[in-house]
Amino acid sequence: MTSPLLESAGDQQPRDSSLLQSDGASTRRNAAALLAARLIVPALSVFLVTAIARLGGAGSLGQYSFLVTLFVLAENLKSCGLNSYLTREVAREGNSALVYYPSLIRFGLVGAVVMALVLVAVAATTSKSEEMTTAAIFISLGLFPSAFCIAGDALFLALEKSQISMYITLGENSIRLLASLGMVVAGYRTVVPLAIIYAASRGLAAVTQQLVIRRRLGSLIPPYSSDATRTMRGHALPFLTLFVAPLLLFKMDVVLLGAFAGDYQLGLYSAAMRLIAVYLIVPDGIMTALFVLLSKYVGSGAWSDFKLLAARTTHYLSLGLLPVTLATCFLAPFVLRILFGSKFDSAVPLLQVLAFALTPYAMCGALGDTLIALEKQGQLAIVVIVSIALSALVYVALIHSYAAQGASWAFLISTMILVILTARQILKSGILPLRSIVAAILPNLLCLVVFEYSRRWGSPLTVALLTCATGLAALGAAEIQRRLSVERSDLHLMPGTGYRNLGIL
């Protein structure tokens, strides 16, 4: 949908404050449920991983972690990233887009066949243990009910009912945890029963989810349509690229560091990166929820609201993440020593550099979701591929010369490359003015320059004062610029009235 069409339809929309508040509350509930669901899995897995490590040993833990990693990767690849397409279309078009739901399940089931074969083949060729092959066969069976789970989660997200997915996720992982702990404590400490439990819990989650969907949606979901499948197939390549490419872009650091610098440097880097990955759960969850709102605005032609939400999102990402970045920099020595011990003191400068990647990384997601909502996923896919090519050169050069320290700087530079190229597409589409993007990124970059320069000669207190003063001044200037450029409005009071939620869940 082109910008002029959106603008002509959107700027004429009246506003209704009660509807705005209601929709803002729905978006907040959706975001909170997404964050909870994404935090549940790692929180519960800690207990299971600890039990396997203590009772089953490092070998059992390694096998289980390897299998689960393969499963999660296969689970997401099998649907070609089209769950995002379903979410966007249902949020934009309402009931008429429900026709894509059966097609997404078909995609997932066909993909499950392919990925199950790949999963078993990888497990069989990388391990000499027959037990691993057997376990891989059992856990791969979970890919088939997972086709229903992923489609259902995308549907709940579009309907702003992610709390349903959260409850199902909580139940699934609680059952998996209790059953797996029971097996380990009872003495069944091989990976096969754990794989069976993992697949069975996915099946139970799929059955529960389907019962909820049938009860809440009833006959509104149309039968399978081959035309809908052909339409989705036409979008499969860019969406698959957008799923796979970021994995390559933001995981090549680990691969190249392990290849060029060895296990010790990789261990230091992994300790620092693990904390950054936890931080990113929050902006990722918020952006996933806002993607539904962005898609609604495009569907209703509320162009002014769309641009306002995009501008406010970039502004508040910068406003919220910069204090987290600075706190991480100054507390890094204490946090790493508490979590990993004094042996990881060398990871402190790595974490301090990686902390400055938080804002550009989140900005990449925000700007990328904005383009996808506008059906510009093809342009975004090209941007990501170009970023991979440029970043690979940076990674190789810096890791070869500076090992883990080089990897941390390469990660920061790669996020900046991606955000710059994505911002270029945003500017070409006329969604945001240049000043909004600069105001969101510049405070982070200024603080990075001041931090790196001042710590070469100043005391820790001096570094902290100078960097925080720079951040405060930059954020203040950005806020003044925002207030002068757009009308005053709260982020949760954004929507126009040209759309209507399905209202059926």
C-alpha positions as CSV (number, residue, x, y, z in Angstrom):
1,M,0.0,0.0,0.0
2,T,1.5,3.3,-1.1
3,S,2.1,6.2,1.2
4,P,-0.2,8.7,-0.7
5,L,-3.1,6.4,-0.4
6,L,-2.6,6.0,3.3
7,E,-2.2,9.7,3.8
8,S,-5.3,10.6,1.9
9,A,-7.4,8.2,3.9
10,G,-5.7,8.5,7.3
11,D,-5.6,12.2,7.9
12,Q,-9.3,12.6,7.7
13,Q,-10.1,10.2,10.5
14,P,-11.8,11.5,13.6
15,R,-10.6,10.6,17.0
16,D,-12.6,9.0,19.9
17,S,-10.7,9.2,23.2
18,S,-12.5,6.2,24.8
19,L,-11.7,4.0,21.9
20,L,-8.1,5.2,21.9
21,Q,-7.7,4.4,25.6
22,S,-9.3,1.0,25.1
23,D,-7.0,0.1,22.3
24,G,-3.9,1.4,24.1
25,A,-4.8,-0.8,27.1
26,S,-5.2,-3.8,24.8
27,T,-1.8,-3.2,23.3
28,R,-0.2,-2.9,26.7
29,R,-1.8,-6.2,27.7
30,N,-0.6,-7.8,24.5
31,A,3.0,-6.6,25.2
32,A,2.9,-7.7,28.8
33,A,1.7,-11.2,27.8
34,L,4.4,-11.5,25.1
35,L,7.1,-10.5,27.6
36,A,5.8,-12.9,30.2
37,A,5.7,-15.8,27.7
38,R,9.2,-15.1,26.5
39,L,10.6,-15.0,30.0
40,I,8.8,-18.1,31.1
41,V,10.7,-20.6,29.0
42,P,14.3,-19.5,30.1
43,A,13.1,-19.2,33.7
44,L,11.7,-22.7,33.9
45,S,14.5,-24.2,31.8
46,V,17.0,-23.1,34.4
47,F,15.7,-25.7,36.9
48,L,15.7,-28.5,34.3
49,V,19.1,-27.7,33.0
50,T,20.5,-27.6,36.6
51,A,19.0,-31.0,37.4
52,I,20.3,-32.6,34.2
53,A,23.8,-31.1,34.8
54,R,23.9,-32.3,38.4
55,L,22.3,-35.7,38.1
56,G,23.0,-36.6,34.5
57,G,26.3,-35.0,34.0
58,A,27.8,-32.7,31.4
59,G,27.3,-35.2,28.6
60,S,23.6,-35.5,29.1
61,L,23.2,-31.8,29.3
62,G,25.2,-31.3,26.1
63,Q,23.0,-33.8,24.2
64,Y,19.8,-32.3,25.5
65,S,20.9,-28.7,24.7
66,F,22.0,-29.7,21.3
67,L,18.7,-31.5,20.5
68,V,16.6,-28.6,21.8
69,T,18.6,-26.1,19.8
70,L,18.1,-28.1,16.6
71,F,14.4,-28.4,17.4
72,V,13.8,-24.7,18.0
73,L,15.7,-23.8,14.8
74,A,13.7,-26.3,12.8
75,E,10.5,-25.2,14.4
76,N,10.9,-21.7,13.2
77,L,12.2,-22.5,9.8
78,K,9.4,-24.9,8.8
79,S,6.8,-22.1,8.5
80,C,9.1,-19.9,6.3
81,G,8.5,-16.9,8.7
82,L,4.9,-16.7,7.3
83,N,3.5,-16.5,10.8
84,S,4.4,-12.8,10.6
85,Y,2.4,-12.5,7.4
86,L,-0.6,-14.0,9.1
87,T,-0.3,-11.6,12.0
88,R,0.0,-8.6,9.7
89,E,-2.9,-9.6,7.4
90,V,-5.4,-10.4,10.2
91,A,-4.5,-7.2,12.1
92,R,-5.0,-5.2,8.9
93,E,-8.0,-7.0,7.2
94,G,-9.9,-8.6,10.1
95,N,-12.1,-11.6,9.4
96,S,-11.3,-11.8,5.7
97,A,-7.7,-12.6,6.4
98,L,-8.6,-15.6,8.6
99,V,-8.5,-17.6,5.4
100,Y,-4.7,-17.6,5.7
101,Y,-4.7,-19.5,9.0
102,P,-5.4,-23.0,7.5
103,S,-2.8,-22.3,4.8
104,L,-0.2,-21.4,7.4
105,I,-0.9,-24.8,9.2
106,R,-0.4,-26.5,5.8
107,F,2.9,-24.8,5.3
108,G,4.0,-25.8,8.8
109,L,3.1,-29.4,8.3
110,V,4.9,-29.7,5.0
111,G,7.9,-27.9,6.5
112,A,7.8,-30.2,9.5
113,V,8.4,-33.2,7.2
114,V,11.4,-31.6,5.6
115,M,12.9,-30.2,8.9
116,A,12.3,-33.5,10.7
117,L,14.4,-35.3,8.2
118,V,17.1,-32.6,8.4
119,L,17.0,-32.7,12.2
120,V,17.5,-36.4,12.4
121,A,20.2,-36.4,9.7
122,V,22.2,-33.6,11.6
123,A,21.9,-35.5,14.9
124,A,22.9,-38.8,13.3
125,T,26.0,-37.3,11.5
126,T,27.3,-35.2,14.4
127,S,27.0,-37.7,17.1
128,K,28.4,-41.3,17.3
129,S,25.7,-42.3,19.8
130,E,22.7,-44.3,18.6
131,E,20.8,-42.8,21.5
132,M,21.1,-39.3,19.9
133,T,19.6,-40.6,16.7
134,T,16.7,-42.2,18.5
135,A,16.1,-39.1,20.6
136,A,16.2,-36.9,17.4
137,I,13.5,-39.1,15.9
138,F,11.2,-38.7,18.9
139,I,11.8,-34.9,19.3
140,S,11.3,-34.3,15.6
141,L,7.7,-35.6,16.0
142,G,7.0,-32.5,18.0
143,L,7.4,-30.4,14.8
144,F,4.0,-31.5,13.6
145,P,1.9,-30.2,16.5
146,S,4.2,-27.2,16.5
147,A,2.8,-26.3,13.1
148,F,-0.5,-25.7,14.9
149,C,1.1,-23.9,17.8
150,I,3.0,-21.4,15.7
151,A,-0.1,-20.6,13.6
152,G,-2.2,-20.2,16.7
153,D,0.3,-17.9,18.4
154,A,0.4,-15.7,15.3
155,L,-3.4,-15.5,15.3
156,F,-3.7,-14.7,19.0
157,L,-1.0,-12.0,18.5
158,A,-3.0,-10.4,15.7
159,L,-6.2,-10.4,17.8
160,E,-4.2,-8.8,20.7
161,K,-4.9,-11.9,22.9
162,S,-1.4,-13.0,23.5
163,Q,-2.3,-13.7,27.1
164,I,-3.9,-16.9,25.8
165,S,-0.6,-18.0,24.3
166,M,1.1,-17.1,27.6
167,Y,-1.2,-19.3,29.6
168,I,-0.7,-22.2,27.2
169,T,3.1,-21.7,27.2
170,L,3.1,-21.6,31.0
171,G,1.1,-24.9,31.2
172,E,3.2,-26.6,28.5
173,N,6.6,-25.7,30.1
174,S,5.4,-26.5,33.6
175,I,4.3,-30.0,32.6
176,R,7.5,-30.5,30.6
177,L,9.6,-29.4,33.6
178,L,7.8,-31.6,36.1
179,A,7.8,-34.7,33.8
180,S,11.4,-34.2,32.9
181,L,12.5,-33.7,36.5
182,G,10.6,-36.8,37.5
183,M,12.4,-38.8,34.8
184,V,15.8,-37.5,35.9
185,V,15.2,-38.0,39.6
186,A,13.8,-41.5,38.9
187,G,17.1,-42.5,37.3
188,Y,16.1,-42.2,33.6
189,R,18.9,-39.8,32.8
190,T,19.3,-40.5,29.1
191,V,18.2,-38.0,26.5
192,V,15.6,-40.2,24.9
193,P,12.8,-39.9,27.5
194,L,13.5,-36.1,27.7
195,A,13.0,-35.9,23.9
196,I,9.7,-37.8,24.2
197,I,8.5,-35.5,26.9
198,Y,9.5,-32.5,24.9
199,A,7.5,-33.6,21.8
200,A,4.5,-34.8,23.9
201,S,4.3,-31.4,25.6
202,R,4.2,-29.7,22.2
203,G,1.4,-32.0,21.2
204,L,-0.6,-31.2,24.4
205,A,-0.1,-27.5,23.8
206,A,-1.4,-27.8,20.2
207,V,-4.5,-29.7,21.3
208,T,-5.2,-27.1,24.0
209,Q,-4.7,-24.2,21.6
210,Q,-7.0,-25.7,19.0
211,L,-9.8,-26.3,21.5
212,V,-9.5,-22.6,22.5
213,I,-9.6,-21.4,18.9
214,R,-12.6,-23.6,18.0
215,R,-14.5,-22.4,21.0
216,R,-13.7,-18.7,20.6
217,L,-13.7,-18.4,16.8
218,G,-16.1,-21.1,15.9
219,S,-17.1,-21.0,12.2
220,L,-15.4,-17.7,11.5
221,I,-12.2,-19.6,10.2
222,P,-13.0,-20.6,6.6
223,P,-12.0,-23.9,5.1
224,Y,-8.6,-24.4,3.4
225,S,-8.1,-22.3,0.3
226,S,-5.6,-23.1,-2.4
227,D,-5.7,-19.5,-3.5
228,A,-4.7,-18.3,-0.1
229,T,-1.8,-20.8,-0.1
230,R,-0.6,-19.5,-3.5
231,T,-0.7,-16.0,-2.1
232,M,1.3,-17.0,0.9
233,R,3.8,-18.9,-1.2
234,G,4.5,-15.7,-3.2
235,H,5.6,-14.1,0.1
236,A,7.5,-17.0,1.5
237,L,10.9,-16.1,0.1
238,P,11.2,-12.6,1.6
239,F,9.8,-13.7,4.9
240,L,12.1,-16.7,5.1
241,T,15.0,-14.5,4.3
242,L,14.0,-12.1,7.0
243,F,14.0,-14.9,9.5
244,V,17.2,-16.7,8.4
245,A,19.3,-13.6,7.6
246,P,19.3,-12.1,11.1
247,L,20.4,-15.5,12.5
248,L,23.4,-15.3,10.2
249,L,24.0,-11.6,10.9
250,F,23.9,-11.8,14.7
251,K,25.3,-15.3,15.2
252,M,28.4,-15.1,12.9
253,D,30.2,-13.5,15.8
254,V,30.2,-16.8,17.8
255,V,31.1,-18.9,14.8
256,L,34.0,-16.7,13.6
257,L,35.3,-16.1,17.1
258,G,35.3,-19.9,17.8
259,A,37.1,-20.5,14.5
260,F,39.7,-17.7,14.8
261,A,40.3,-17.1,18.5
262,G,39.6,-20.3,20.4
263,D,37.4,-21.5,23.3
264,Y,38.7,-19.1,26.0
265,Q,38.0,-15.9,24.0
266,L,34.6,-17.4,22.9
267,G,33.8,-18.1,26.6
268,L,34.5,-14.5,27.6
269,Y,32.4,-13.2,24.7
270,S,29.5,-15.6,25.4
271,A,29.3,-14.5,29.0
272,A,28.9,-10.9,28.1
273,M,26.6,-11.6,25.2
274,R,24.3,-13.7,27.4
275,L,23.4,-10.6,29.5
276,I,22.7,-8.5,26.4
277,A,20.4,-11.2,25.0
278,V,18.4,-11.1,28.2
279,Y,18.0,-7.3,27.9
280,L,16.7,-7.6,24.4
281,I,13.7,-9.7,25.4
282,V,11.9,-6.5,26.5
283,P,12.2,-4.4,23.4
284,D,11.6,-7.4,21.2
285,G,8.4,-8.2,23.0
286,I,7.2,-4.5,22.9
287,M,7.9,-4.3,19.1
288,T,6.1,-7.6,18.4
289,A,3.0,-6.1,20.1
290,L,3.3,-2.8,18.3
291,F,3.7,-4.5,15.0
292,V,0.0,-5.5,15.3
293,L,-0.9,-1.8,15.8
294,L,1.2,-0.7,12.9
295,S,-0.5,-3.2,10.7
296,K,-3.9,-2.0,11.8
297,Y,-3.1,1.5,10.8
298,V,-2.0,0.5,7.4
299,G,-5.2,-1.6,6.9
300,S,-7.4,1.3,8.0
301,G,-5.5,4.0,6.1
302,A,-4.7,5.9,9.3
303,W,-1.4,7.2,7.9
304,S,-1.0,10.1,10.4
305,D,-1.4,7.7,13.3
306,F,1.0,5.2,11.6
307,K,3.7,7.8,11.3
308,L,3.2,9.1,14.8
309,L,3.5,5.6,16.3
310,A,6.6,4.9,14.3
311,A,8.2,8.2,15.5
312,R,7.2,7.7,19.1
313,T,8.5,4.2,19.1
314,T,12.0,5.2,17.9
315,H,12.0,8.1,20.4
316,Y,11.0,6.0,23.4
317,L,13.4,3.1,22.5
318,S,16.2,5.6,22.7
319,L,14.8,7.2,25.9
320,G,14.4,3.9,27.7
321,L,17.5,1.9,26.5
322,L,20.2,4.6,27.0
323,P,19.9,4.5,30.8
324,V,20.1,0.7,30.7
325,T,23.2,0.9,28.5
326,L,24.9,3.3,30.9
327,A,24.0,1.3,34.0
328,T,25.4,-1.8,32.3
329,C,28.6,-0.1,31.5
330,F,29.2,1.1,35.1
331,L,28.0,-2.0,36.8
332,A,29.6,-4.5,34.4
333,P,32.6,-5.3,36.8
334,F,30.2,-6.2,39.6
335,V,27.6,-8.0,37.6
336,L,30.1,-10.3,35.8
337,R,32.0,-11.1,39.0
338,I,28.7,-12.0,40.8
339,L,27.4,-14.1,38.0
340,F,30.5,-15.8,36.6
341,G,33.3,-15.1,39.1
342,S,36.6,-13.3,39.0
343,K,37.9,-15.5,36.1
344,F,35.6,-13.4,33.8
345,D,37.0,-10.0,34.7
346,S,38.4,-9.8,31.1
347,A,34.8,-9.8,29.8
348,V,34.1,-6.4,31.4
349,P,35.2,-4.3,28.4
350,L,33.4,-6.6,26.1
351,L,30.1,-6.1,27.9
352,Q,30.6,-2.4,28.0
353,V,31.0,-2.2,24.3
354,L,28.1,-4.6,23.6
355,A,25.8,-2.5,25.9
356,F,26.0,0.3,23.3
357,A,24.5,-2.0,20.7
358,L,21.2,-2.2,22.6
359,T,19.7,0.9,21.1
360,P,20.7,0.3,17.5
361,Y,19.7,-3.3,17.7
362,A,16.2,-2.4,19.0
363,M,16.0,0.3,16.3
364,C,16.7,-2.3,13.7
365,G,13.6,-4.2,14.9
366,A,11.4,-1.1,15.1
367,L,12.3,0.2,11.6
368,G,12.2,-3.3,10.1
369,D,8.7,-4.0,11.6
370,T,7.5,-0.7,10.2
371,L,8.6,-1.7,6.7
372,I,7.0,-5.1,7.0
373,A,3.7,-3.5,8.0
374,L,3.9,-1.5,4.8
375,E,4.5,-4.7,2.8
376,K,8.1,-3.7,2.0
377,Q,9.6,-7.0,3.3
378,G,11.3,-7.5,-0.1
379,Q,13.3,-4.3,0.3
380,L,14.1,-5.2,3.9
381,A,15.3,-8.6,2.9
382,I,17.8,-7.0,0.5
383,V,18.9,-4.6,3.2
384,V,19.6,-7.5,5.6
385,I,21.5,-9.5,2.9
386,V,23.7,-6.4,2.1
387,S,24.3,-5.9,5.9
388,I,25.4,-9.6,6.2
389,A,28.0,-9.1,3.4
390,L,29.4,-5.9,4.9
391,S,29.3,-7.2,8.5
392,A,31.1,-10.4,7.6
393,L,34.1,-8.3,6.4
394,V,34.1,-6.3,9.6
395,Y,33.9,-9.5,11.8
396,V,36.7,-11.2,10.1
397,A,39.0,-8.2,10.2
398,L,38.3,-7.3,13.8
399,I,38.2,-10.8,15.3
400,H,41.4,-11.8,13.5
401,S,43.2,-8.7,15.0
402,Y,41.5,-8.3,18.4
403,A,39.8,-11.6,19.2
404,A,36.8,-11.2,21.6
405,Q,37.3,-7.4,21.9
406,G,37.1,-7.2,18.1
407,A,34.0,-9.4,18.1
408,S,32.2,-7.0,20.5
409,W,33.1,-4.0,18.3
410,A,32.1,-5.9,15.2
411,F,28.7,-6.7,16.7
412,L,28.2,-3.0,17.5
413,I,29.3,-1.9,14.0
414,S,27.1,-4.6,12.3
415,T,24.0,-3.3,14.1
416,M,24.9,0.3,13.0
417,I,25.3,-0.9,9.4
418,L,21.9,-2.5,9.5
419,V,20.1,0.4,11.2
420,I,21.6,2.9,8.7
421,L,20.6,0.8,5.7
422,T,17.1,0.2,7.2
423,A,16.7,3.9,8.0
424,R,17.5,4.7,4.4
425,Q,14.5,2.7,3.3
426,I,12.4,4.4,5.9
427,L,13.4,7.8,4.6
428,K,12.7,6.8,1.0
429,S,9.2,5.7,2.1
430,G,8.5,9.0,3.8
431,I,7.5,7.4,7.1
432,L,9.9,9.3,9.3
433,P,11.9,12.5,8.9
434,L,15.7,12.3,9.2
435,R,15.7,14.3,12.4
436,S,13.6,11.7,14.2
437,I,16.0,8.9,13.3
438,V,19.1,11.0,14.1
439,A,17.6,12.0,17.5
440,A,17.0,8.4,18.4
441,I,20.5,7.2,17.5
442,L,22.7,10.2,18.3
443,P,22.5,10.2,22.1
444,N,23.7,6.6,22.2
445,L,26.7,7.4,19.8
446,L,27.6,10.5,21.8
447,C,27.7,8.6,25.0
448,L,29.8,5.9,23.4
449,V,32.4,8.4,22.2
450,V,32.5,10.2,25.6
451,F,32.7,6.9,27.5
452,E,35.6,5.5,25.4
453,Y,37.5,8.7,25.3
454,S,37.2,9.7,29.0
455,R,38.0,6.3,30.4
456,R,41.5,6.5,28.9
457,W,42.4,9.3,31.2
458,G,39.7,9.8,33.8
459,S,38.7,8.1,37.0
460,P,35.6,5.9,37.1
461,L,33.7,8.7,38.8
462,T,34.7,11.2,36.1
463,V,33.8,8.8,33.3
464,A,30.4,8.2,34.9
465,L,29.7,11.9,35.4
466,L,30.8,12.9,31.9
467,T,28.9,10.1,30.1
468,C,25.7,10.6,32.1
469,A,25.8,14.3,31.6
470,T,26.2,13.7,27.8
471,G,23.3,11.3,27.8
472,L,21.1,13.6,29.8
473,A,21.8,16.6,27.5
474,A,21.4,14.5,24.3
475,L,18.1,13.0,25.4
476,G,16.8,16.4,26.6
477,A,17.6,17.9,23.2
478,A,15.9,15.0,21.5
479,E,12.8,15.5,23.6
480,I,12.7,19.2,22.8
481,Q,13.0,18.4,19.1
482,R,10.2,15.9,19.4
483,R,7.8,18.3,21.1
484,L,8.5,21.0,18.5
485,S,8.0,18.6,15.5
486,V,4.8,16.7,16.4
487,E,1.7,17.4,18.4
488,R,1.7,16.3,22.0
489,S,0.3,12.9,22.5
490,D,0.9,9.9,24.8
491,L,2.2,6.7,23.1
492,H,-0.8,4.7,24.3
493,L,-3.3,7.1,22.9
494,M,-2.5,6.7,19.3
495,P,-5.0,4.9,17.2
496,G,-7.4,6.4,14.7
497,T,-10.9,5.0,14.4
498,G,-10.8,3.7,10.9
499,Y,-10.3,0.1,12.0
500,R,-12.2,-2.3,14.3
501,N,-10.8,-5.2,16.2
502,L,-12.4,-8.5,15.6
503,G,-13.9,-8.4,19.1
504,I,-14.5,-12.2,19.1
505,L,-11.9,-13.4,21.6
